[in-house]
């Protein structure tokens, strides 16, 4: 995420939505969570891809303490519960330490 950071963490959230998720407010909630995460200390960035049912979001964090603080943020806690009861058929969350990164961009 940044050349000045030796290593950082990635929270990888893959999920499959329930058929009713879009009707139940999924898009607005997901957008709000990105907006809120961007305000958190230690947040470095986010990447996301989704089709009609399957999605993956990777958020990047300075350290594990930042991830823990995000997990305990009150509005995020409410959204996680909504995810379990209204939005997701299933999900899988992984936390990984990124030791190095490479980038390519065609001219």
FENTABEL-V621544 format. One record per residue. N is the residue number from 1. PSI is psi in radians with two decimals (none if undefined). NEAR is the number of other ideal C-beta (glycine too) atoms within 12 Angstrom. D_FIRST is the distance of its C-alpha to the first C-alpha in Angstrom with 1 decimal. Layout:
n:N psi:PSI near:NEAR d_first:D_FIRST
n:N psi:PSI near:NEAR d_first:D_FIRST
This chain:
n:1 psi:-0.56 near:24 d_first:0.0
n:2 psi:2.38 near:15 d_first:3.8
n:3 psi:-0.39 near:10 d_first:6.9
n:4 psi:-0.11 near:9 d_first:8.8
n:5 psi:2.16 near:20 d_first:7.7
n:6 psi:-0.81 near:14 d_first:10.0
n:7 psi:2.84 near:20 d_first:9.2
n:8 psi:-3.10 near:30 d_first:8.3
n:9 psi:2.58 near:29 d_first:10.0
n:10 psi:2.26 near:28 d_first:10.2
n:11 psi:1.99 near:39 d_first:13.4
n:12 psi:2.01 near:26 d_first:14.9
n:13 psi:1.79 near:37 d_first:17.8
n:14 psi:2.52 near:22 d_first:20.2
n:15 psi:2.79 near:29 d_first:23.4
n:16 psi:2.20 near:21 d_first:26.6
n:17 psi:2.65 near:28 d_first:28.2
n:18 psi:2.72 near:22 d_first:31.9
n:19 psi:-0.53 near:15 d_first:33.9
n:20 psi:0.02 near:15 d_first:34.5
n:21 psi:-0.77 near:29 d_first:30.9
n:22 psi:-0.64 near:19 d_first:30.6
n:23 psi:-0.45 near:13 d_first:34.1
n:24 psi:0.11 near:19 d_first:33.1
n:25 psi:0.34 near:20 d_first:30.3
n:26 psi:-0.86 near:28 d_first:27.2
n:27 psi:-0.77 near:18 d_first:25.4
n:28 psi:-0.70 near:17 d_first:26.0
n:29 psi:-0.76 near:27 d_first:24.9
n:30 psi:-0.76 near:30 d_first:21.6
n:31 psi:-0.70 near:18 d_first:20.9
n:32 psi:-0.67 near:20 d_first:21.9
n:33 psi:-0.67 near:34 d_first:19.6
n:34 psi:-0.80 near:25 d_first:16.5
n:35 psi:-0.77 near:17 d_first:18.0
n:36 psi:-0.73 near:23 d_first:18.8
n:37 psi:-0.69 near:33 d_first:15.5
n:38 psi:-0.34 near:19 d_first:13.8
n:39 psi:-0.13 near:16 d_first:16.5
n:40 psi:2.44 near:30 d_first:15.9
n:41 psi:2.38 near:17 d_first:15.0
n:42 psi:-0.10 near:27 d_first:11.9
n:43 psi:2.32 near:29 d_first:10.3
n:44 psi:-0.43 near:29 d_first:6.6
n:45 psi:3.08 near:25 d_first:7.2
n:46 psi:2.54 near:27 d_first:9.6
n:47 psi:2.50 near:18 d_first:11.0
n:48 psi:2.55 near:24 d_first:14.8
n:49 psi:2.49 near:14 d_first:17.8
n:50 psi:2.48 near:22 d_first:21.4
n:51 psi:-2.79 near:11 d_first:24.9
n:52 psi:-0.41 near:12 d_first:28.0
n:53 psi:-0.62 near:19 d_first:27.9
n:54 psi:2.42 near:20 d_first:24.8
n:55 psi:2.79 near:29 d_first:21.2
n:56 psi:2.30 near:22 d_first:17.9
n:57 psi:2.29 near:28 d_first:15.1
n:58 psi:2.06 near:27 d_first:11.9
n:59 psi:2.57 near:36 d_first:10.5
n:60 psi:2.38 near:33 d_first:7.7
n:61 psi:2.62 near:34 d_first:9.2
n:62 psi:-0.73 near:29 d_first:9.7
n:63 psi:3.02 near:24 d_first:12.9
n:64 psi:-0.55 near:19 d_first:15.8
n:65 psi:-0.66 near:15 d_first:17.7
n:66 psi:-0.69 near:24 d_first:15.3
n:67 psi:-0.77 near:32 d_first:15.7
n:68 psi:-0.73 near:19 d_first:19.4
n:69 psi:-0.72 near:22 d_first:19.8
n:70 psi:-0.76 near:36 d_first:18.2
n:71 psi:-0.60 near:25 d_first:20.6
n:72 psi:-0.03 near:15 d_first:23.5
n:73 psi:2.32 near:23 d_first:22.9
n:74 psi:-0.84 near:13 d_first:26.3
n:75 psi:-0.63 near:20 d_first:25.5
n:76 psi:-0.65 near:30 d_first:23.0
n:77 psi:-0.76 near:17 d_first:25.8
n:78 psi:-0.77 near:18 d_first:28.2
n:79 psi:-0.66 near:30 d_first:25.9
n:80 psi:-0.72 near:25 d_first:25.4
n:81 psi:-0.70 near:15 d_first:29.2
n:82 psi:-0.67 near:23 d_first:29.7
n:83 psi:-0.79 near:30 d_first:27.4
n:84 psi:-0.63 near:18 d_first:29.8
n:85 psi:-0.50 near:17 d_first:32.9
n:86 psi:-0.60 near:22 d_first:32.3
n:87 psi:-0.77 near:33 d_first:29.3
n:88 psi:2.34 near:30 d_first:28.4
n:89 psi:-0.72 near:21 d_first:30.7
n:90 psi:2.84 near:17 d_first:28.3
n:91 psi:2.84 near:23 d_first:24.8
n:92 psi:2.24 near:17 d_first:22.9
n:93 psi:2.31 near:22 d_first:20.0
n:94 psi:2.53 near:18 d_first:18.1
n:95 psi:2.20 near:23 d_first:15.8
n:96 psi:2.55 near:19 d_first:14.1
n:97 psi:2.23 near:21 d_first:12.5
n:98 psi:2.06 near:25 d_first:9.8
n:99 psi:-0.57 near:12 d_first:11.2
n:100 psi:2.88 near:12 d_first:9.6
n:101 psi:2.72 near:18 d_first:8.0
n:102 psi:2.70 near:8 d_first:9.9
n:103 psi:2.53 near:9 d_first:10.1
n:104 psi:2.44 near:6 d_first:13.5
n:105 psi:2.15 near:5 d_first:14.9
n:106 psi:2.58 near:4 d_first:18.7
n:107 psi:none near:3 d_first:20.5
